[in-house]
Amino acid sequence: MNHPVQKTDAEWRALLAEKGAEAPAFEVTRRAATERPYTGKYEQHWADGSYHCICCGAELFESGTKFDAGCGWPSFSLAIPGAIEERRDTSHGMVRVETVCANCGAHLGHVFPDGPQPAGLRYCMNSASLDFEPR
């Protein structure tokens, strides 16, 4: 699928290095890898602000929607409207819903129907795919 922001692998690597992204950021965002649970810098991060795509800077989540799901990855109950694209993911012998940045196609994580009400969603994100902007 085409997204508004397109770059080569070399350009993504250079951009992520320039931003000081976490070590697994390229593999997570461009190859749909998953960081190990409880290792990401935003898993227990509770500051006021907004979370953005580490690759293109698109705003994805407000900090007020973040909650502790106990799963080892940052979890959010609501995404910024239009910021995330969902795809069917049948990798690893299971059926899940993958989330990618609608602006650049970066793999973010997955969304599950076991979050808090009213939406009942849990956007389970890789810290390596996120950047934080304090308010």
N, C-alpha and C positions, 0 to 999 in steps of 0.2 A: 504494500500500500504506500502511496506517496503522501508525504507530509510537507507542510510549508518549509520547514528547515531541513536541508539535506547536506550531508558532509561525507567525505571519505573516511575510512577507518583511521588513516593517518591524521586527518584533521580533528576527528573526535579525540584521539589519544592526546594530541597536542593541547587541545582546549581543556581537557580534564586535568592534564598535568599543570597547566597554567593556573587553573582554579585551585590547585592543591587538593583535588578530590581524593577520597579514600582509595586505598590500593585496588580493591576489586571493582571500582566504578566502571571501567571500560567493559569488563566481562559481564557485569550485571546489566548495564544499560544497553549495550550493543549486541550481546550474545545471549541474553536472557538467563544468565547465571543467577544463583541465589547466595547471598552472604550467609554465613553461619549465624544461627540465632544468638541473641544476647551479645553480639560483637559490634554492632553498628553504633555510631556516635549519637544518633537521634532516638535510639530505643527508649532511653530514660531521660529524654530532654523535654522540659516542660515550660520553656520561656514563651512569652507572648510575642506573636508575630505570624509569619506565613512561611509555608514550605513550598519550594520551587523545584523544577526539574534541574538537576545538576548540569545537564547537557545544554539546554537552550534558555533556561531562566523563566520558563512559563510558570505562573502561579498555579499550584495544584490543590493545596489545602490551607485552611486557616487553623491556627494553633488551638482554637476553642473546640475544634472537632476531634482533636487527638485524645485517645483514651488508652488506658493500660489493659490490653487484652490478655496479658500474661503469656503471649506466644513467642516473645523474643524479638519481634520486629515492631517498628513504629506502626501503630494502628490508628485509623481515622474513620469516623462515622459518615462523613459527607465530603465529597470533592467539590471543587469550584466547578460550576456548570460549564460543560463543554471542554474542560481541560483534559479529561481522560477518555481514552478509547478502550473499549472492552473487546477481547477476542477469546474464542473458545480455545482452550489449551488441553491437549490430550497427552502431554509428555509425562514421563515417569509412571505410566500405568494408571493414571487417574484423569478424571475430567474436572477441570477448574476453569475459572474465568481470569485470564491474564489482563493486566492493566498496562497500558502504554501511554506515554505523553502524546496527546493529540497534535501537538505542534511539531515534534521531531521524531516520534516513534520510539523513544527510549523505553526499554522495559523498566517498569516500576515495581511490580509485584503481582498480587492477585487480590480479588475481591470475593468475599464470602458472605452468605446470607445469615450470619450468626452475630451480628453487631447489635448495638443498643437501638432502641426505638427513638424516633419514629421511623427512620428509614430501615432499620434492621440490618444494616450493612457494616462489614468490617473490611476496610481497605488496608490490607496487610502489605506494607511497603518495605523495600530494601533501603536502609539508611544511605547506602552508597549511591542511590539514584536521586537523592534529595540534597537540597541546599536550603539554608534557613536565613530568613531576613527578619531581624528583630523589629518590633514596632517602636 
